[in-house]
Structures are given as structure tokens and as C-alpha cells.
């Protein structure tokens, strides 16, 4: 049977010329590994990152408007530590409705795109 079998990559938009901010946020703070873009696509700007077995692409959009509602949700390890790193770097985490089975919060990337960061709740005993 034909059909979709997996997610290869997710693309978020970013403004032109702000790749250094993307690298600092997604690479340094969130800990994603940057990928080398193919030469024919590198001339467009933007940055690509490895995200588990998938990729996150930040592509330049000429008339950029951040995604305020639509968002990716990233599974993380040590949500509290990541929250502290984000806050220390000037990115203010914010809460929304609880989601059963997860601790989570939202944050805007340097361009205003909404991101959800979540960690499964582990119960002991």
C-alpha cells in the first residue's frame, strides 16, 4: 500500500541574515547538531539541524511572519535544565494547558516562532 511512512524533516521560517541567531539558539541552547546544507540550497540562506532521526530546517522567508500558533513539539531530556538555560539566555518559557503524561512549556525562538518542549513524566513506586 502506498502512503506516508515517516517524517523526514520539519521546516520553520526565519528572516534573512539571522543564521548566527539560529545557530546560537538551536545549536548552543537546544543542543542540536548543525548539518551542512547542499551547495545549491546553501545560497538561499537558512540553517539545517539534525533532530534525532529527522531534521529541522530553518528556511529564509522574504516576507517573514513568525508561527504564533502552529508549532513543533520537541521531546527533551532534563526539561528543568533546559528551561533554566533558556531563561538565562533571555528566552522566557511560558505555560499552557497541562497535557497528561508530560511536563511541558512553550518558548519563542529568536524569530518569534512558537516551540513546545516536552518531557514524559516518569512515575516511580
VMD Tcl script that draws the C-alpha trace (Angstrom):
set ca {
  {0.00 0.00 0.00}
  {1.36 3.45 -0.85}
  {1.28 6.35 1.57}
  {3.25 8.43 4.04}
  {5.65 6.34 6.12}
  {7.69 8.83 8.19}
  {8.63 12.44 8.79}
  {11.91 13.36 7.11}
  {12.19 17.00 8.18}
  {10.27 19.93 9.55}
  {10.85 23.43 8.25}
  {10.38 26.66 10.17}
  {10.72 30.09 8.62}
  {13.24 32.72 9.66}
  {14.21 36.21 8.45}
  {17.13 36.69 6.07}
  {20.61 37.22 7.54}
  {19.95 35.88 11.05}
  {21.63 32.49 10.76}
  {24.00 33.26 13.67}
  {20.99 33.66 15.98}
  {19.54 30.38 14.70}
  {22.85 28.62 15.39}
  {23.09 30.11 18.89}
  {19.52 29.15 19.81}
  {19.03 25.79 18.13}
  {22.66 24.66 18.31}
  {24.09 26.14 21.50}
  {20.98 26.33 23.72}
  {18.83 23.44 22.46}
  {21.84 21.27 21.62}
  {21.01 20.33 18.01}
  {23.84 19.41 15.66}
  {24.12 21.59 12.57}
  {24.11 19.92 9.18}
  {25.87 21.19 6.07}
  {23.29 22.29 3.52}
  {23.79 21.16 -0.08}
  {25.67 23.88 -2.01}
  {22.75 24.58 -4.36}
  {20.47 25.26 -1.37}
  {23.03 26.99 0.87}
  {22.92 30.10 -1.33}
  {19.32 30.66 -0.16}
  {20.43 31.10 3.45}
  {18.97 29.35 6.46}
  {20.35 26.57 8.65}
  {19.68 22.83 8.95}
  {19.95 20.75 12.14}
  {19.82 17.05 13.00}
  {16.90 16.21 15.27}
  {17.04 12.53 16.21}
  {16.42 10.60 13.00}
  {14.75 13.65 11.45}
  {15.95 17.11 10.55}
  {14.88 20.64 11.41}
  {15.33 23.13 8.57}
  {15.19 26.87 9.13}
  {14.47 28.47 5.78}
  {14.64 32.14 4.87}
  {11.27 33.70 4.07}
  {11.31 37.11 2.39}
  {8.10 38.40 3.96}
  {8.71 36.63 7.27}
  {5.94 36.28 9.86}
  {6.54 34.00 12.88}
  {4.33 30.99 13.56}
  {2.41 32.01 16.70}
  {0.01 29.05 16.97}
  {1.32 26.30 14.69}
  {4.41 24.79 16.27}
  {6.70 21.78 16.51}
  {6.82 19.85 19.77}
  {10.26 18.59 20.77}
  {10.83 15.74 23.22}
  {13.66 16.68 25.56}
  {15.76 15.23 28.35}
  {16.06 17.33 31.54}
  {13.25 19.79 30.86}
  {14.08 21.75 34.02}
  {17.69 22.24 32.97}
  {16.65 23.35 29.51}
  {14.11 25.77 30.99}
  {16.88 27.32 33.11}
  {19.27 27.62 30.12}
  {16.58 29.29 28.02}
  {15.67 31.75 30.77}
  {19.34 32.55 31.42}
  {19.78 33.30 27.71}
  {16.78 35.66 27.75}
  {14.14 33.33 26.28}
  {11.12 33.32 28.58}
  {9.34 29.95 28.84}
  {5.57 30.09 29.26}
  {2.89 27.60 30.23}
  {-0.32 26.44 28.58}
  {-2.90 23.82 29.49}
  {-1.46 20.67 31.08}
  {-1.05 17.57 28.91}
  {-1.47 14.23 30.66}
  {1.76 12.24 30.83}
  {4.08 15.18 30.10}
  {5.79 18.11 31.72}
  {5.98 20.85 29.11}
  {6.31 24.52 28.32}
  {6.46 26.80 25.31}
  {9.08 29.30 24.21}
  {9.53 31.59 21.23}
  {12.70 31.16 19.17}
  {14.74 34.29 18.29}
  {12.34 34.97 15.41}
  {9.09 34.59 17.37}
  {8.21 31.06 16.22}
  {6.36 29.09 18.90}
  {8.09 25.90 20.12}
  {6.77 23.28 22.53}
  {9.32 21.48 24.70}
  {8.08 18.39 26.49}
  {9.33 15.50 28.60}
  {7.38 12.37 29.51}
  {6.51 12.15 33.21}
  {8.02 9.11 34.85}
  {6.26 7.69 37.86}
  {8.19 5.76 40.48}
  {6.83 3.35 43.02}
}
mol new
graphics top color blue
foreach p $ca { graphics top sphere $p radius 0.5 }
foreach p [lrange $ca 0 end-1] q [lrange $ca 1 end] { graphics top cylinder $p $q radius 0.2 }
display resetview
